[in-house]
Amino acid sequence: MRYIEPHAHMVSRVTDDYVAMVTSGCAAVCEPAFWAGFDRSSVQGFHDYFCQLTEYEPKRAARFGLPHFCWLCLNPKESEDAAFAKDVLAIVPQFLDRPTVLGIGEIGLNKNSRNELKVLEWHVDFAARHDQLILVHTPHLEDKFKGTRLTLDVLRADSRIRPERVIIDHVEEHTVKMVLDAGFWAGMTLYPETKCTPARAVDILDGYGQERLWLNSACDWGVSIPLNVPRTALEMRRRGWSAEAVDRVIYQNPVRFLSQSPRFRVE
């Protein structure tokens, strides 16, 4: 089995996780910028975090033979302060030419507030001006449907945005159709308690097919499982999916999307 882990917050994981992922067939890992569990208090804090994503973490992953890529942004949980968000966004260009940066993400909404929407629009404009791929976070639980709809409105309002260059993550049964119908890619996050369990994710794949869908663990410092992509592959095989069909979802699909960035390469 081979697979891509397209969304994992490895700065919060231990080296044993890298060993387990490589042993399970992981060919590359991609790390979006995210919340640290607390709100950062300065632009310098974000600068140091972006250095960690683009300098330190790729070296740590390389010790285990795993290519590490990243995405940059100010995450939705810290975008309520619009003035601060603008200052953080101003330092992102100095990191865009780093060799492992794939695009802008994970941007999006947390509580669907006006300021979050404003900062989302700034990120979308930034990505369009710099010709970057986009990875979008959608809200959790009861805010997800509204947040996904608002996010789609923002993306479709900008004529420069090409849906095939945007992945909208954390879709569930009630949001996947609107994302796919709008022409965007959709990501299913495999959490043991929220988002999608492996069984639910395979149900969605059975219902909507394999086109423009990927799986990810989004493992972080919370309750999460770094190996949930290969575990879901086992559930697919248990249900009678062919090895080729499984490979298309867990390897070929993320490679197809991510290869739109010239920096993404797997052996």
Helices and strands as residue ranges (DSSP letters): E 3-5, G 10-12, H 15-23, E 26-31, H 43-51, I 52-56, H 57-62, E 68-72, G 76-78, H 82-89, G 92-95, E 101-108, H 114-129, E 133-137, G 141-143, H 144-157, G 163-165, E 166-168, H 176-181, E 185-189, H 198-208, E 213-216, H 228-238, H 243-247, I 248-252, H 253-258
